[in-house]
């Protein structure tokens, strides 16, 4: 089994440096990035595309699926990490957004801590474990693309590789110091004999 975790193309929210909700569309540059990404995937014999139901990931998946003639399933488990509703639509440098970010960063190593209606570390970890279980139980002999978001891509990959050694401090340290570019590909390979292997992280050769 080969899993290609792909971050969506650049969105209007990325372009404008805002905390975006579910309905932020791809920018023109984002559509071009996904078109280039699709060429990289043509020889991978993809069986299925899973996509987050957010607009930017749906649009990315639709471009890939149309070109590769591969079916798409929308999967809530790989949607964006839920952040506090109070920051949605605010620019990154907005004083209120900055204040909430700093409070969150100070408390994020507490596994169940939340600012308001956001997701905690443990919420993300549970999702990642359910994703791994589903992939192994249903797709052992297939090649899949999962079009997702930066936080979930990192959590899925780290949970798969580190398993019980993963903890909040390690996750957030990695998160803040290892970015994942728009349309970057993280490739994970699974076999019954060897288990999981990280083949590539944030591969952007197509850009």
N, C-alpha and C positions, 0 to 999 in steps of 0.2 A: 504494500500500500504506500502510495505517495500522496502527501498532503501539501498543497501549495497555499499557504496563508498569505493573502494579498490585501494590502491596504488599498482602499478606494482611491480614485484619482483626486487631484486637488478640487476642493469644493469652494463655493463662494465664501463660506465661513472661514476656511483656511486662508483664502486670498485676502479677506478683510480683517483677519486676526480677531475673530469674534468667537465666543463660546456658543456653538451652534446646537440647534435642536435636531429633531428627526427629519425635518423637511428642507434642509439646505441642499441645493442642487450642485452638480458638478459645474466648475468653471469651464470656459473654452479650453484652457490649458489642460484641465483635468481630463476632458474628453480625448484630447490628443495623447496624453500620457497613457490612457487605457488602450487606445488603438495601438500604440507601440508595444504595450505589455502583451496584447493579444498575439502579436507575431511571435513573441518568446514562447508562448504556450502551445503553438500549433503542433509541435512534434511530441507533446507530452502524453498524448492519447488519453485526454481527460474524459471521464465517464459522467461526471456530475458536477454542477456548480452549486455550492451553498452560498447564500448571501444574507447578510443582515437586512432587515426590512426597512432601514432608513433610506431616504431618497438617494443620497450620494452613492451608497453601496448598490442599491437596486439598479441605478443607471449604469454603474460600472459593470455589474454582472450582465446586464442586458447587452451591452456592447460585446463582451467576451462571448456570451452564449450564442449571439447571432452569427458571429464570425466563425466560431468553432462548431456550430450546430450541435450544441450540448444543452440538455435540460437544466433548468434553474429551480431550486427550492429555496424559499425564504425561511430562515431559521432564527428564531428569537434568541437562542442561546449565544449567538455570535454578534448580537447587536452591540452598539456603543456602550461603554461604561457610563452608568447614570451619574451625572453630576448634580449638584444642588440646583433646583429650579431658579433660585435667586440670581444665578449668573447667566442664565440662558439669554442670548441676544446681546450681552454686554461685550464690549471690546476687552481684549486681554489686559490693557492698561487702564481700564476703568477703575477708579478708586474702590468701589464696592467689590468688584470682582477680585482685585488685588488683595483686599482685606480677607475675603473668604478663602482665597487660595492659601494665604499665609497661615490662617487658622487650621485649615485642612492639612497642610503639610506638617504642622507641628504635632498633629494627632494621628497621622495616617499609619504609624506602626502599631497602633492599637487595633487588633484584628477586626473587632466588631464596631469600631467607631464610625459615626456618620455625622455630618453637619446638619442635615435636615432630611430631605427625601432622596438623597444620593445612595449609591451602593458602597458598602464597606469592602475591605479586602476579602473577608470571608465570603461575601456574596459573590465576588468575582471568582474566587477559588472554587466554590461549589459549581458554578457554571462550567469552569474549565474541566473539572473532573467529570461532569456529565457529558461534556463534549468528547473527551477521550474515550469514555466508556461506549458512547454511541458509535464512534468511528471504528473502534475495534470490533464491536459486535455486528456491525452492518456493512462495513466497507473494506474488509481485510484484503480483498483481491483487486481493489479499484484505485484509480488515480482521481483525486478530488481537488478542486479549487474552492477555497473558502474566502469570500470577499468580506472583509471585516474592518476593524478599526484598531488604532494603535494600541490602546490599553488592553483590549481582549487578545490581540495577536501576541503581545508580550506575555500575558497570563497563560494562555494556552501553551505556548512554547516552553515557558519556564516550568509550568506544572508537569508537562509531559517529560521533560528532561530531568528535573530535580526531584520530582515526586515528593516524598515526605520530608525532604531536606529543605523545601521551599518555606520561607516564612515572610512576614510583612516587611521586615527590615531589608532582606535581600531583594524582594520584589521591587520595592520603591527605590532602592539604590540603583538597580538596573534600569528602572523606568526613567529616572531623571538623568541618566548618563548614557543611554543607548537609544537614540531615536530611531523611528521607522518611517521612511520616506513614503510619500504618496506613490502608489503602485509598486512599492518595494515587495519582493517575494521572499518569504521565509519557507524553506523546503524541509519538511520532516518525512522521514522514511521509516516504515515499520515492517518487521518480519517476525514470524513466530520464533525463530532461532535467536535473533539478536535484540529483539524489542525495538525501541525507538532510536533513531539516529538523526542528529541535526546536520543536514547537508549544506544548507545555505541560510544566511541571515541577512535580511534587507538587501537582497540582490536587485540592483537598479541598472544593470548593464544596458537595458533597453532604452534608457533615458540618455 
